[in-house]
């Protein structure tokens, strides 16, 4: 079990300086009671796994595939399309990220069967209702659910090492969950070895012969570390016009922070840091992969993925050394019928966040030239391109 004590102490210090008594108490309760108890429970369950499930020792993580890219660049769509290749890939569902051990996962499955057989799925109905309350208000921006594939980074939530803490708390500048490659080697190894152990357990549950499939925008800052822990890893890197993705991400974060009633000054500071981080997010993965020419990678243009999902997936598979299975081909045929048929209601603008489209184009000029992106007219709201609903 990995636990980031330094970040945990920093979060407690930040909680002590919260101006809102209610939020301060809530953070104290979460950090001093809930997080330690959950982390301890997870540690016990993880330690019991090799004893209760000896077959776990024979499971290894081979040639995992990491789908990365700036947030809002199509990583979710790409990941969920590839998850349709269920006989080949294994991925975490949202709820499984908070139950990292085999013991916990099997207990949840046992309770679900018991609920269905003896209680008319009443517990399942309550869970669905809670799911709607939790995710419903933001599903027009990013669709989430307990039984949908989600970001592996959530595994670190109760280790105080997940970027999800920033979704809840605008503490950028005080906390860093992104620049993992810049941390000391020993710290990186401890963190990612825990991640590898969680992946092994997921493979044990889904079938040890499968390939782990991961989707994480925050992993753009740890590509080198991923290659240290998984030297045979493969990457799918999504690219979309940053004049669309950056304000879209900032809008999503602002939505989350405003719902928690943080003050404008703190949000503005964190949004500025997040915008600056976006430039690193765009350039760093390609820099690392250029240093590792032997690593298989597929570079995917978001527009191609939306307009021609089947051809795009087939090309990406070929670059990764894979062949599209009949199961995936059928899913892609259905996706092809829907391509471009739905539009998001999520709208945003560069001006809303004080972003300069010209500066973005200048700093990422090589990528603008490579992908043929066009600049957004000044002051004009941007609406996300049509994309299939998931």
Secondary structure, DSSP 8 states (H G I E B T S, - for coil): ----HHHHHHHHHHHHT-S-HHHHHHHHHIIIIIHHHHHHHHHHHHHHHHHH-GGGGG----S-EEEEESTTSSHHHHHHHHHT-TTTEE--BTGGGG--SHHHHHHHHHHHHHHHHHSTTHHHHHHHHHHHHHHGGGTTTS---TTSB--GGGGGGGGT--THHHHH---BTTB-SS-GGGS-HHHHHHHHHHHHHHHHHHHHHH-TTSEEEEE-GGGGGGHHHHHHH-TT-EEEEEE--HHHHHHHHHHHHHHHHHHTT--HHHHHHHHHHHHHHHHHHHHHHHHHHHH-TTS-EEEEEHHHHHH-HHHHHHHHHHHHT----HHHHHHHHHHHHHTT------EE-SGGGT--HHHHHHHTHHHHHHHT-----TT--EE-------
